[in-house]
Amino acid sequence: MAEIPPIAGYSSILVRSENSWHAVSRVADNSPSSRRSVTITFYRPGSISTLWPPGDSTPLHRYQAADLL
């Protein structure tokens, strides 16, 4: 078991397994900044994506740089 302090710039990688349970502590009400997170999923060649299963025709967003400002 490991604990990663909530310090700006720290990060961690969780490798999925049968015992890769994790928790995230609550952000303090008086915190001067918010928590940011990114989820990246790698799939092995030939595996089926659970996010975009075969036959899913949901259109993707077309963002412009100006939309992100």
Predicted model as a PDB file, atoms N, CA, C, CB and O in Angstrom, pLDDT in the B-factor column:
MODEL        1                                                                  
ATOM      1  N   MET A   1       0.847  -1.177   0.000  1.00 72.00           N  
ATOM      2  CA  MET A   1       0.000   0.000   0.000  1.00 72.00           C  
ATOM      3  C   MET A   1       0.892   1.239   0.000  1.00 72.00           C  
ATOM      4  CB  MET A   1      -0.963  -0.001   1.223  1.00 72.00           C  
ATOM      5  O   MET A   1       1.931   1.267   0.659  1.00 72.00           O  
ATOM      6  N   ALA A   2       0.473   2.264  -0.747  1.00 79.00           N  
ATOM      7  CA  ALA A   2       1.230   3.513  -0.805  1.00 79.00           C  
ATOM      8  C   ALA A   2       0.277   4.684  -0.652  1.00 79.00           C  
ATOM      9  CB  ALA A   2       2.024   3.624  -2.130  1.00 79.00           C  
ATOM     10  O   ALA A   2      -0.898   4.591  -1.007  1.00 79.00           O  
ATOM     11  N   GLU A   3       0.781   5.774  -0.127  1.00 82.00           N  
ATOM     12  CA  GLU A   3      -0.005   6.999  -0.016  1.00 82.00           C  
ATOM     13  C   GLU A   3       0.756   8.103  -0.722  1.00 82.00           C  
ATOM     14  CB  GLU A   3      -0.287   7.372   1.477  1.00 82.00           C  
ATOM     15  O   GLU A   3       1.922   8.353  -0.417  1.00 82.00           O  
ATOM     16  N   ILE A   4       0.104   8.761  -1.661  1.00 82.00           N  
ATOM     17  CA  ILE A   4       0.726   9.853  -2.413  1.00 82.00           C  
ATOM     18  C   ILE A   4       0.188  11.163  -1.848  1.00 82.00           C  
ATOM     19  CB  ILE A   4       0.437   9.734  -3.962  1.00 82.00           C  
ATOM     20  O   ILE A   4      -1.015  11.409  -1.924  1.00 82.00           O  
ATOM     21  N   PRO A   5       1.046  12.008  -1.284  1.00 80.00           N  
ATOM     22  CA  PRO A   5       0.569  13.276  -0.722  1.00 80.00           C  
ATOM     23  C   PRO A   5      -0.060  14.154  -1.803  1.00 80.00           C  
ATOM     24  CB  PRO A   5       1.724  14.027  -0.039  1.00 80.00           C  
ATOM     25  O   PRO A   5       0.406  14.158  -2.942  1.00 80.00           O  
ATOM     26  N   PRO A   6      -1.115  14.900  -1.460  1.00 74.00           N  
ATOM     27  CA  PRO A   6      -1.782  15.769  -2.436  1.00 74.00           C  
ATOM     28  C   PRO A   6      -1.001  17.057  -2.676  1.00 74.00           C  
ATOM     29  CB  PRO A   6      -3.195  16.105  -1.964  1.00 74.00           C  
ATOM     30  O   PRO A   6      -1.426  18.133  -2.257  1.00 74.00           O  
ATOM     31  N   ILE A   7       0.124  16.946  -3.339  1.00 78.00           N  
ATOM     32  CA  ILE A   7       0.986  18.095  -3.623  1.00 78.00           C  
ATOM     33  C   ILE A   7       0.927  18.378  -5.124  1.00 78.00           C  
ATOM     34  CB  ILE A   7       2.467  17.830  -3.154  1.00 78.00           C  
ATOM     35  O   ILE A   7       1.030  17.459  -5.937  1.00 78.00           O  
ATOM     36  N   ALA A   8       0.762  19.635  -5.485  1.00 76.00           N  
ATOM     37  CA  ALA A   8       0.693  20.008  -6.901  1.00 76.00           C  
ATOM     38  C   ALA A   8       1.895  19.457  -7.650  1.00 76.00           C  
ATOM     39  CB  ALA A   8       0.621  21.540  -7.062  1.00 76.00           C  
ATOM     40  O   ALA A   8       3.035  19.617  -7.213  1.00 76.00           O  
ATOM     41  N   GLY A   9       1.640  18.811  -8.773  1.00 79.00           N  
ATOM     42  CA  GLY A   9       2.709  18.249  -9.570  1.00 79.00           C  
ATOM     43  C   GLY A   9       2.956  16.771  -9.327  1.00 79.00           C  
ATOM     44  O   GLY A   9       3.646  16.129 -10.119  1.00 79.00           O  
ATOM     45  N   TYR A  10       2.407  16.210  -8.241  1.00 81.00           N  
ATOM     46  CA  TYR A  10       2.559  14.777  -7.974  1.00 81.00           C  
ATOM     47  C   TYR A  10       1.581  14.004  -8.844  1.00 81.00           C  
ATOM     48  CB  TYR A  10       2.326  14.456  -6.466  1.00 81.00           C  
ATOM     49  O   TYR A  10       0.516  14.514  -9.189  1.00 81.00           O  
ATOM     50  N   SER A  11       1.927  12.812  -9.190  1.00 80.00           N  
ATOM     51  CA  SER A  11       1.021  11.970  -9.957  1.00 80.00           C  
ATOM     52  C   SER A  11       1.277  10.513  -9.622  1.00 80.00           C  
ATOM     53  CB  SER A  11       1.184  12.218 -11.469  1.00 80.00           C  
ATOM     54  O   SER A  11       2.261  10.172  -8.965  1.00 80.00           O  
ATOM     55  N   SER A  12       0.380   9.665 -10.080  1.00 81.00           N  
ATOM     56  CA  SER A  12       0.542   8.233  -9.866  1.00 81.00           C  
ATOM     57  C   SER A  12      -0.054   7.482 -11.041  1.00 81.00           C  
ATOM     58  CB  SER A  12      -0.117   7.789  -8.542  1.00 81.00           C  
ATOM     59  O   SER A  12      -0.857   8.024 -11.801  1.00 81.00           O  
ATOM     60  N   ILE A  13       0.342   6.249 -11.178  1.00 81.00           N  
ATOM     61  CA  ILE A  13      -0.203   5.366 -12.205  1.00 81.00           C  
ATOM     62  C   ILE A  13      -0.709   4.126 -11.500  1.00 81.00           C  
ATOM     63  CB  ILE A  13       0.866   5.007 -13.302  1.00 81.00           C  
ATOM     64  O   ILE A  13       0.009   3.519 -10.705  1.00 81.00           O  
ATOM     65  N   LEU A  14      -1.937   3.751 -11.788  1.00 80.00           N  
ATOM     66  CA  LEU A  14      -2.514   2.546 -11.212  1.00 80.00           C  
ATOM     67  C   LEU A  14      -2.633   1.515 -12.322  1.00 80.00           C  
ATOM     68  CB  LEU A  14      -3.904   2.833 -10.548  1.00 80.00           C  
ATOM     69  O   LEU A  14      -3.293   1.751 -13.334  1.00 80.00           O  
ATOM     70  N   VAL A  15      -1.997   0.385 -12.128  1.00 81.00           N  
ATOM     71  CA  VAL A  15      -2.086  -0.708 -13.092  1.00 81.00           C  
ATOM     72  C   VAL A  15      -3.226  -1.600 -12.639  1.00 81.00           C  
ATOM     73  CB  VAL A  15      -0.730  -1.511 -13.204  1.00 81.00           C  
ATOM     74  O   VAL A  15      -3.219  -2.106 -11.517  1.00 81.00           O  
ATOM     75  N   ARG A  16      -4.206  -1.794 -13.513  1.00 78.00           N  
ATOM     76  CA  ARG A  16      -5.384  -2.568 -13.146  1.00 78.00           C  
ATOM     77  C   ARG A  16      -5.036  -4.028 -12.870  1.00 78.00           C  
ATOM     78  CB  ARG A  16      -6.427  -2.483 -14.246  1.00 78.00           C  
ATOM     79  O   ARG A  16      -4.319  -4.678 -13.630  1.00 78.00           O  
ATOM     80  N   SER A  17      -5.564  -4.508 -11.768  1.00 83.00           N  
ATOM     81  CA  SER A  17      -5.422  -5.914 -11.403  1.00 83.00           C  
ATOM     82  C   SER A  17      -6.575  -6.258 -10.466  1.00 83.00           C  
ATOM     83  CB  SER A  17      -4.023  -6.203 -10.729  1.00 83.00           C  
ATOM     84  O   SER A  17      -7.412  -5.406 -10.168  1.00 83.00           O  
ATOM     85  N   GLU A  18      -6.618  -7.475 -10.013  1.00 85.00           N  
ATOM     86  CA  GLU A  18      -7.683  -7.891  -9.099  1.00 85.00           C  
ATOM     87  C   GLU A  18      -7.551  -7.239  -7.725  1.00 85.00           C  
ATOM     88  CB  GLU A  18      -7.678  -9.404  -8.949  1.00 85.00           C  
ATOM     89  O   GLU A  18      -8.505  -7.251  -6.948  1.00 85.00           O  
ATOM     90  N   ASN A  19      -6.381  -6.669  -7.410  1.00 84.00           N  
ATOM     91  CA  ASN A  19      -6.200  -6.036  -6.104  1.00 84.00           C  
ATOM     92  C   ASN A  19      -5.676  -4.599  -6.236  1.00 84.00           C  
ATOM     93  CB  ASN A  19      -5.239  -6.865  -5.250  1.00 84.00           C  
ATOM     94  O   ASN A  19      -4.879  -4.149  -5.414  1.00 84.00           O  
ATOM     95  N   SER A  20      -6.124  -3.891  -7.265  1.00 81.00           N  
ATOM     96  CA  SER A  20      -5.659  -2.510  -7.475  1.00 81.00           C  
ATOM     97  C   SER A  20      -6.675  -1.480  -6.992  1.00 81.00           C  
ATOM     98  CB  SER A  20      -5.360  -2.276  -8.952  1.00 81.00           C  
ATOM     99  O   SER A  20      -6.840  -0.425  -7.606  1.00 81.00           O  
ATOM    100  N   TRP A  21      -7.351  -1.791  -5.893  1.00 83.00           N  
ATOM    101  CA  TRP A  21      -8.323  -0.856  -5.338  1.00 83.00           C  
ATOM    102  C   TRP A  21      -7.627   0.416  -4.876  1.00 83.00           C  
ATOM    103  CB  TRP A  21      -9.091  -1.498  -4.175  1.00 83.00           C  
ATOM    104  O   TRP A  21      -6.484   0.380  -4.420  1.00 83.00           O  
ATOM    105  N   HIS A  22      -8.326   1.539  -4.998  1.00 81.00           N  
ATOM    106  CA  HIS A  22      -7.736   2.801  -4.563  1.00 81.00           C  
ATOM    107  C   HIS A  22      -8.835   3.741  -4.079  1.00 81.00           C  
ATOM    108  CB  HIS A  22      -6.925   3.455  -5.708  1.00 81.00           C  
ATOM    109  O   HIS A  22     -10.022   3.514  -4.312  1.00 81.00           O  
ATOM    110  N   ALA A  23      -8.408   4.794  -3.405  1.00 82.00           N  
ATOM    111  CA  ALA A  23      -9.324   5.816  -2.904  1.00 82.00           C  
ATOM    112  C   ALA A  23      -8.673   7.169  -3.089  1.00 82.00           C  
ATOM    113  CB  ALA A  23      -9.692   5.574  -1.409  1.00 82.00           C  
ATOM    114  O   ALA A  23      -7.451   7.278  -3.193  1.00 82.00           O  
ATOM    115  N   VAL A  24      -9.492   8.185  -3.129  1.00 81.00           N  
ATOM    116  CA  VAL A  24      -9.011   9.561  -3.271  1.00 81.00           C  
ATOM    117  C   VAL A  24      -9.620  10.363  -2.137  1.00 81.00           C  
ATOM    118  CB  VAL A  24      -9.384  10.176  -4.679  1.00 81.00           C  
ATOM    119  O   VAL A  24     -10.830  10.324  -1.916  1.00 81.00           O  
ATOM    120  N   SER A  25      -8.774  11.092  -1.417  1.00 80.00           N  
ATOM    121  CA  SER A  25      -9.277  11.870  -0.291  1.00 80.00           C  
ATOM    122  C   SER A  25     -10.055  13.096  -0.779  1.00 80.00           C  
ATOM    123  CB  SER A  25      -8.117  12.303   0.620  1.00 80.00           C  
ATOM    124  O   SER A  25      -9.855  13.567  -1.898  1.00 80.00           O  
ATOM    125  N   ARG A  26     -10.918  13.588   0.058  1.00 82.00           N  
ATOM    126  CA  ARG A  26     -11.755  14.744  -0.244  1.00 82.00           C  
ATOM    127  C   ARG A  26     -10.891  16.008  -0.306  1.00 82.00           C  
ATOM    128  CB  ARG A  26     -12.877  14.901   0.818  1.00 82.00           C  
ATOM    129  O   ARG A  26      -9.938  16.154   0.459  1.00 82.00           O  
ATOM    130  N   VAL A  27     -11.231  16.914  -1.220  1.00 81.00           N  
ATOM    131  CA  VAL A  27     -10.548  18.211  -1.290  1.00 81.00           C  
ATOM    132  C   VAL A  27     -11.121  19.083  -0.178  1.00 81.00           C  
ATOM    133  CB  VAL A  27     -10.727  18.896  -2.710  1.00 81.00           C  
ATOM    134  O   VAL A  27     -12.338  19.164  -0.012  1.00 81.00           O  
ATOM    135  N   ALA A  28     -10.243  19.737   0.585  1.00 82.00           N  
ATOM    136  CA  ALA A  28     -10.678  20.584   1.699  1.00 82.00           C  
ATOM    137  C   ALA A  28     -11.541  21.734   1.191  1.00 82.00           C  
ATOM    138  CB  ALA A  28      -9.462  21.132   2.471  1.00 82.00           C  
ATOM    139  O   ALA A  28     -11.275  22.289   0.125  1.00 82.00           O  
ATOM    140  N   ASP A  29     -12.573  22.091   1.952  1.00 85.00           N  
ATOM    141  CA  ASP A  29     -13.483  23.168   1.552  1.00 85.00           C  
ATOM    142  C   ASP A  29     -12.754  24.491   1.316  1.00 85.00           C  
ATOM    143  CB  ASP A  29     -14.555  23.360   2.610  1.00 85.00           C  
ATOM    144  O   ASP A  29     -13.167  25.273   0.460  1.00 85.00           O  
ATOM    145  N   ASN A  30     -11.696  24.749   2.050  1.00 86.00           N  
ATOM    146  CA  ASN A  30     -10.978  26.034   1.931  1.00 86.00           C  
ATOM    147  C   ASN A  30      -9.746  25.929   1.026  1.00 86.00           C  
ATOM    148  CB  ASN A  30     -10.551  26.527   3.317  1.00 86.00           C  
ATOM    149  O   ASN A  30      -8.873  26.795   1.079  1.00 86.00           O  
ATOM    150  N   SER A  31      -9.665  24.909   0.219  1.00 82.00           N  
ATOM    151  CA  SER A  31      -8.507  24.714  -0.660  1.00 82.00           C  
ATOM    152  C   SER A  31      -8.446  25.823  -1.717  1.00 82.00           C  
ATOM    153  CB  SER A  31      -8.570  23.322  -1.343  1.00 82.00           C  
ATOM    154  O   SER A  31      -9.468  26.150  -2.320  1.00 82.00           O  
ATOM    155  N   PRO A  32      -7.266  26.404  -1.950  1.00 82.00           N  
ATOM    156  CA  PRO A  32      -7.141  27.468  -2.945  1.00 82.00           C  
ATOM    157  C   PRO A  32      -7.143  26.942  -4.386  1.00 82.00           C  
ATOM    158  CB  PRO A  32      -5.870  28.250  -2.694  1.00 82.00           C  
ATOM    159  O   PRO A  32      -7.211  27.736  -5.324  1.00 82.00           O  
ATOM    160  N   SER A  33      -7.071  25.639  -4.574  1.00 76.00           N  
ATOM    161  CA  SER A  33      -7.090  25.089  -5.933  1.00 76.00           C  
ATOM    162  C   SER A  33      -7.942  23.830  -5.975  1.00 76.00           C  
ATOM    163  CB  SER A  33      -5.657  24.782  -6.424  1.00 76.00           C  
ATOM    164  O   SER A  33      -8.234  23.226  -4.943  1.00 76.00           O  
ATOM    165  N   SER A  34      -8.333  23.447  -7.176  1.00 76.00           N  
ATOM    166  CA  SER A  34      -9.162  22.258  -7.329  1.00 76.00           C  
ATOM    167  C   SER A  34      -8.310  21.066  -7.743  1.00 76.00           C  
ATOM    168  CB  SER A  34     -10.273  22.503  -8.358  1.00 76.00           C  
ATOM    169  O   SER A  34      -7.148  21.225  -8.120  1.00 76.00           O  
ATOM    170  N   ARG A  35      -8.879  19.897  -7.674  1.00 76.00           N  
ATOM    171  CA  ARG A  35      -8.183  18.676  -8.080  1.00 76.00           C  
ATOM    172  C   ARG A  35      -8.422  18.458  -9.572  1.00 76.00           C  
ATOM    173  CB  ARG A  35      -8.668  17.439  -7.244  1.00 76.00           C  
ATOM    174  O   ARG A  35      -9.536  18.647 -10.060  1.00 76.00           O  
ATOM    175  N   ARG A  36      -7.401  18.069 -10.275  1.00 77.00           N  
ATOM    176  CA  ARG A  36      -7.496  17.742 -11.696  1.00 77.00           C  
ATOM    177  C   ARG A  36      -7.160  16.273 -11.867  1.00 77.00           C  
ATOM    178  CB  ARG A  36      -6.549  18.637 -12.555  1.00 77.00           C  
ATOM    179  O   ARG A  36      -6.325  15.735 -11.140  1.00 77.00           O  
ATOM    180  N   SER A  37      -7.796  15.633 -12.809  1.00 77.00           N  
ATOM    181  CA  SER A  37      -7.475  14.238 -13.063  1.00 77.00           C  
ATOM    182  C   SER A  37      -7.589  13.927 -14.546  1.00 77.00           C  
ATOM    183  CB  SER A  37      -8.391  13.321 -12.255  1.00 77.00           C  
ATOM    184  O   SER A  37      -8.326  14.580 -15.284  1.00 77.00           O  
ATOM    185  N   VAL A  38      -6.860  12.941 -14.950  1.00 79.00           N  
ATOM    186  CA  VAL A  38      -6.875  12.460 -16.322  1.00 79.00           C  
ATOM    187  C   VAL A  38      -6.923  10.943 -16.247  1.00 79.00           C  
ATOM    188  CB  VAL A  38      -5.624  12.967 -17.142  1.00 79.00           C  
ATOM    189  O   VAL A  38      -6.186  10.333 -15.472  1.00 79.00           O  
ATOM    190  N   THR A  39      -7.768  10.347 -17.031  1.00 79.00           N  
ATOM    191  CA  THR A  39      -7.828   8.901 -17.098  1.00 79.00           C  
ATOM    192  C   THR A  39      -7.386   8.462 -18.492  1.00 79.00           C  
ATOM    193  CB  THR A  39      -9.259   8.383 -16.769  1.00 79.00           C  
ATOM    194  O   THR A  39      -7.934   8.911 -19.498  1.00 79.00           O  
ATOM    195  N   ILE A  40      -6.409   7.597 -18.537  1.00 81.00           N  
ATOM    196  CA  ILE A  40      -5.914   7.061 -19.797  1.00 81.00           C  
ATOM    197  C   ILE A  40      -6.030   5.546 -19.712  1.00 81.00           C  
ATOM    198  CB  ILE A  40      -4.430   7.515 -20.086  1.00 81.00           C  
ATOM    199  O   ILE A  40      -5.582   4.934 -18.742  1.00 81.00           O  
ATOM    200  N   THR A  41      -6.626   4.953 -20.720  1.00 80.00           N  
ATOM    201  CA  THR A  41      -6.788   3.502 -20.750  1.00 80.00           C  
ATOM    202  C   THR A  41      -6.054   2.953 -21.956  1.00 80.00           C  
ATOM    203  CB  THR A  41      -8.287   3.102 -20.787  1.00 80.00           C  
ATOM    204  O   THR A  41      -6.276   3.395 -23.083  1.00 80.00           O  
ATOM    205  N   PHE A  42      -5.191   2.004 -21.720  1.00 80.00           N  
ATOM    206  CA  PHE A  42      -4.480   1.328 -22.803  1.00 80.00           C  
ATOM    207  C   PHE A  42      -5.143  -0.020 -23.043  1.00 80.00           C  
ATOM    208  CB  PHE A  42      -2.962   1.155 -22.469  1.00 80.00           C  
ATOM    209  O   PHE A  42      -5.459  -0.744 -22.099  1.00 80.00           O  
ATOM    210  N   TYR A  43      -5.349  -0.346 -24.298  1.00 80.00           N  
ATOM    211  CA  TYR A  43      -5.931  -1.645 -24.653  1.00 80.00           C  
ATOM    212  C   TYR A  43      -4.898  -2.465 -25.389  1.00 80.00           C  
ATOM    213  CB  TYR A  43      -7.207  -1.477 -25.516  1.00 80.00           C  
ATOM    214  O   TYR A  43      -4.111  -1.929 -26.170  1.00 80.00           O  
ATOM    215  N   ARG A  44      -4.896  -3.748 -25.147  1.00 84.00           N  
ATOM    216  CA  ARG A  44      -4.008  -4.652 -25.876  1.00 84.00           C  
ATOM    217  C   ARG A  44      -4.532  -4.817 -27.294  1.00 84.00           C  
ATOM    218  CB  ARG A  44      -3.898  -6.033 -25.161  1.00 84.00           C  
ATOM    219  O   ARG A  44      -5.742  -4.751 -27.515  1.00 84.00           O  
ATOM    220  N   PRO A  45      -3.641  -5.030 -28.260  1.00 86.00           N  
ATOM    221  CA  PRO A  45      -4.083  -5.229 -29.640  1.00 86.00           C  
ATOM    222  C   PRO A  45      -5.132  -6.343 -29.723  1.00 86.00           C  
ATOM    223  CB  PRO A  45      -2.882  -5.562 -30.544  1.00 86.00           C  
ATOM    224  O   PRO A  45      -4.962  -7.419 -29.149  1.00 86.00           O  
ATOM    225  N   GLY A  46      -6.209  -6.065 -30.443  1.00 84.00           N  
ATOM    226  CA  GLY A  46      -7.265  -7.043 -30.621  1.00 84.00           C  
ATOM    227  C   GLY A  46      -8.325  -7.052 -29.536  1.00 84.00           C  
ATOM    228  O   GLY A  46      -9.336  -7.739 -29.679  1.00 84.00           O  
ATOM    229  N   SER A  47      -8.123  -6.301 -28.445  1.00 85.00           N  
ATOM    230  CA  SER A  47      -9.120  -6.276 -27.378  1.00 85.00           C  
ATOM    231  C   SER A  47     -10.257  -5.324 -27.766  1.00 85.00           C  
ATOM    232  CB  SER A  47      -8.474  -5.846 -26.026  1.00 85.00           C  
ATOM    233  O   SER A  47     -10.091  -4.478 -28.644  1.00 85.00           O  
ATOM    234  N   ILE A  48     -11.398  -5.465 -27.114  1.00 81.00           N  
ATOM    235  CA  ILE A  48     -12.569  -4.648 -27.415  1.00 81.00           C  
ATOM    236  C   ILE A  48     -12.660  -3.524 -26.390  1.00 81.00           C  
ATOM    237  CB  ILE A  48     -13.870  -5.507 -27.417  1.00 81.00           C  
ATOM    238  O   ILE A  48     -12.608  -3.762 -25.183  1.00 81.00           O  
ATOM    239  N   SER A  49     -12.794  -2.311 -26.881  1.00 79.00           N  
ATOM    240  CA  SER A  49     -12.914  -1.143 -26.021  1.00 79.00           C  
ATOM    241  C   SER A  49     -14.264  -1.134 -25.332  1.00 79.00           C  
ATOM    242  CB  SER A  49     -12.716   0.145 -26.823  1.00 79.00           C  
ATOM    243  O   SER A  49     -15.285  -1.376 -25.975  1.00 79.00           O  
ATOM    244  N   THR A  50     -14.288  -0.860 -24.038  1.00 76.00           N  
ATOM    245  CA  THR A  50     -15.550  -0.715 -23.326  1.00 76.00           C  
ATOM    246  C   THR A  50     -16.093   0.698 -23.479  1.00 76.00           C  
ATOM    247  CB  THR A  50     -15.373  -1.058 -21.845  1.00 76.00           C  
ATOM    248  O   THR A  50     -17.270   0.939 -23.210  1.00 76.00           O  
ATOM    249  N   LEU A  51     -15.245   1.643 -23.913  1.00 76.00           N  
ATOM    250  CA  LEU A  51     -15.675   3.016 -24.117  1.00 76.00           C  
ATOM    251  C   LEU A  51     -16.322   3.175 -25.483  1.00 76.00           C  
ATOM    252  CB  LEU A  51     -14.497   3.976 -23.972  1.00 76.00           C  
ATOM    253  O   LEU A  51     -17.358   3.828 -25.605  1.00 76.00           O  
ATOM    254  N   TRP A  52     -15.728   2.588 -26.506  1.00 77.00           N  
ATOM    255  CA  TRP A  52     -16.268   2.625 -27.865  1.00 77.00           C  
ATOM    256  C   TRP A  52     -16.424   1.202 -28.370  1.00 77.00           C  
ATOM    257  CB  TRP A  52     -15.353   3.450 -28.814  1.00 77.00           C  
ATOM    258  O   TRP A  52     -15.577   0.718 -29.120  1.00 77.00           O  
ATOM    259  N   PRO A  53     -17.494   0.522 -27.972  1.00 79.00           N  
ATOM    260  CA  PRO A  53     -17.674  -0.861 -28.416  1.00 79.00           C  
ATOM    261  C   PRO A  53     -17.948  -0.936 -29.916  1.00 79.00           C  
ATOM    262  CB  PRO A  53     -18.818  -1.518 -27.645  1.00 79.00           C  
ATOM    263  O   PRO A  53     -18.354   0.056 -30.521  1.00 79.00           O  
ATOM    264  N   PRO A  54     -17.731  -2.092 -30.513  1.00 83.00           N  
ATOM    265  CA  PRO A  54     -17.986  -2.255 -31.941  1.00 83.00           C  
ATOM    266  C   PRO A  54     -19.409  -1.824 -32.295  1.00 83.00           C  
ATOM    267  CB  PRO A  54     -17.755  -3.712 -32.362  1.00 83.00           C  
ATOM    268  O   PRO A  54     -20.357  -2.154 -31.583  1.00 83.00           O  
ATOM    269  N   GLY A  55     -19.556  -1.086 -33.396  1.00 85.00           N  
ATOM    270  CA  GLY A  55     -20.871  -0.621 -33.845  1.00 85.00           C  
ATOM    271  C   GLY A  55     -21.301   0.701 -33.253  1.00 85.00           C  
ATOM    272  O   GLY A  55     -22.322   1.245 -33.675  1.00 85.00           O  
ATOM    273  N   ASP A  56     -20.560   1.251 -32.281  1.00 84.00           N  
ATOM    274  CA  ASP A  56     -20.915   2.544 -31.682  1.00 84.00           C  
ATOM    275  C   ASP A  56     -20.636   3.633 -32.705  1.00 84.00           C  
ATOM    276  CB  ASP A  56     -20.116   2.805 -30.353  1.00 84.00           C  
ATOM    277  O   ASP A  56     -19.510   3.770 -33.183  1.00 84.00           O  
ATOM    278  N   SER A  57     -21.662   4.405 -33.041  1.00 84.00           N  
ATOM    279  CA  SER A  57     -21.485   5.459 -34.042  1.00 84.00           C  
ATOM    280  C   SER A  57     -21.641   6.849 -33.438  1.00 84.00           C  
ATOM    281  CB  SER A  57     -22.482   5.278 -35.175  1.00 84.00           C  
ATOM    282  O   SER A  57     -21.940   7.809 -34.148  1.00 84.00           O  
ATOM    283  N   THR A  58     -21.439   6.957 -32.125  1.00 81.00           N  
ATOM    284  CA  THR A  58     -21.535   8.258 -31.455  1.00 81.00           C  
ATOM    285  C   THR A  58     -20.504   9.210 -32.059  1.00 81.00           C  
ATOM    286  CB  THR A  58     -21.318   8.114 -29.911  1.00 81.00           C  
ATOM    287  O   THR A  58     -19.319   8.877 -32.104  1.00 81.00           O  
ATOM    288  N   PRO A  59     -20.932  10.399 -32.530  1.00 81.00           N  
ATOM    289  CA  PRO A  59     -19.964  11.322 -33.125  1.00 81.00           C  
ATOM    290  C   PRO A  59     -19.027  11.906 -32.072  1.00 81.00           C  
ATOM    291  CB  PRO A  59     -20.689  12.450 -33.857  1.00 81.00           C  
ATOM    292  O   PRO A  59     -19.432  12.147 -30.935  1.00 81.00           O  
ATOM    293  N   LEU A  60     -17.779  12.129 -32.455  1.00 75.00           N  
ATOM    294  CA  LEU A  60     -16.802  12.746 -31.567  1.00 75.00           C  
ATOM    295  C   LEU A  60     -16.901  14.254 -31.683  1.00 75.00           C  
ATOM    296  CB  LEU A  60     -15.371  12.266 -31.894  1.00 75.00           C  
ATOM    297  O   LEU A  60     -17.330  14.775 -32.713  1.00 75.00           O  
ATOM    298  N   HIS A  61     -16.506  14.958 -30.632  1.00 75.00           N  
ATOM    299  CA  HIS A  61     -16.512  16.419 -30.649  1.00 75.00           C  
ATOM    300  C   HIS A  61     -15.366  16.939 -31.497  1.00 75.00           C  
ATOM    301  CB  HIS A  61     -16.418  16.982 -29.223  1.00 75.00           C  
ATOM    302  O   HIS A  61     -14.289  16.344 -31.536  1.00 75.00           O  
ATOM    303  N   ARG A  62     -15.601  18.031 -32.161  1.00 75.00           N  
ATOM    304  CA  ARG A  62     -14.571  18.707 -32.951  1.00 75.00           C  
ATOM    305  C   ARG A  62     -14.280  20.046 -32.272  1.00 75.00           C  
ATOM    306  CB  ARG A  62     -15.027  18.908 -34.456  1.00 75.00           C  
ATOM    307  O   ARG A  62     -14.913  21.056 -32.580  1.00 75.00           O  
ATOM    308  N   TYR A  63     -13.330  20.047 -31.357  1.00 73.00           N  
ATOM    309  CA  TYR A  63     -13.003  21.266 -30.625  1.00 73.00           C  
ATOM    310  C   TYR A  63     -12.063  22.137 -31.428  1.00 73.00           C  
ATOM    311  CB  TYR A  63     -12.382  20.932 -29.273  1.00 73.00           C  
ATOM    312  O   TYR A  63     -11.213  21.645 -32.170  1.00 73.00           O  
ATOM    313  N   GLN A  64     -12.228  23.426 -31.272  1.00 74.00           N  
ATOM    314  CA  GLN A  64     -11.334  24.415 -31.833  1.00 74.00           C  
ATOM    315  C   GLN A  64     -10.537  25.021 -30.671  1.00 74.00           C  
ATOM    316  CB  GLN A  64     -12.126  25.517 -32.637  1.00 74.00           C  
ATOM    317  O   GLN A  64     -11.033  25.065 -29.545  1.00 74.00           O  
ATOM    318  N   ALA A  65      -9.326  25.481 -30.926  1.00 72.00           N  
ATOM    319  CA  ALA A  65      -8.492  26.054 -29.871  1.00 72.00           C  
ATOM    320  C   ALA A  65      -9.233  27.181 -29.144  1.00 72.00           C  
ATOM    321  CB  ALA A  65      -7.168  26.579 -30.459  1.00 72.00           C  
ATOM    322  O   ALA A  65      -9.118  27.301 -27.924  1.00 72.00           O  
ATOM    323  N   ALA A  66      -9.985  28.003 -29.868  1.00 74.00           N  
ATOM    324  CA  ALA A  66     -10.699  29.117 -29.251  1.00 74.00           C  
ATOM    325  C   ALA A  66     -11.758  28.634 -28.265  1.00 74.00           C  
ATOM    326  CB  ALA A  66     -11.346  29.982 -30.323  1.00 74.00           C  
ATOM    327  O   ALA A  66     -12.085  29.352 -27.320  1.00 74.00           O  
ATOM    328  N   ASP A  67     -12.300  27.433 -28.464  1.00 66.00           N  
ATOM    329  CA  ASP A  67     -13.308  26.876 -27.562  1.00 66.00           C  
ATOM    330  C   ASP A  67     -12.723  26.558 -26.192  1.00 66.00           C  
ATOM    331  CB  ASP A  67     -13.920  25.620 -28.167  1.00 66.00           C  
ATOM    332  O   ASP A  67     -13.455  26.502 -25.203  1.00 66.00           O  
ATOM    333  N   LEU A  68     -11.419  26.350 -26.124  1.00 62.00           N  
ATOM    334  CA  LEU A  68     -10.775  25.931 -24.885  1.00 62.00           C  
ATOM    335  C   LEU A  68     -10.284  27.092 -24.049  1.00 62.00           C  
ATOM    336  CB  LEU A  68      -9.633  25.026 -25.189  1.00 62.00           C  
ATOM    337  O   LEU A  68      -9.786  26.882 -22.943  1.00 62.00           O  
ATOM    338  N   LEU A  69     -10.409  28.298 -24.540  1.00 62.00           N  
ATOM    339  CA  LEU A  69      -9.934  29.479 -23.785  1.00 62.00           C  
ATOM    340  C   LEU A  69     -10.974  29.985 -22.845  1.00 62.00           C  
ATOM    341  CB  LEU A  69      -9.526  30.594 -24.721  1.00 62.00           C  
ATOM    342  O   LEU A  69     -10.742  30.966 -22.138  1.00 62.00           O  
TER     343      LEU A  69                                                      
ENDMDL                                                                          
END                                                                             
